[in-house]
């Protein structure tokens, strides 16, 4: 996702390119962390009404994330749930 944005852009210095990539990656990581926390909150909110798997599936479907990002969020949610049990 980050690299596709850079395609077709004018050339910048290597240092600026590096800073930009790091900043964009950090931003994407923060988005994923937020999505994971939101998914955990949804799972907790509906715990008595549906399974964790179904709640996570509905959450990801509603977000309509692209495939790599949906997989990353799902894996991190499951890992956090494992840590908490």
Secondary structure, DSSP 8 states (H G I E B T S, - for coil): -HHHHHTT-----HHHHHHHHHHHHHHHHHHHHHHHHHHHHHHHHTTTTS-HHHHHHHHHHHHT--HHHHHHHHHHHHHHHHHH-
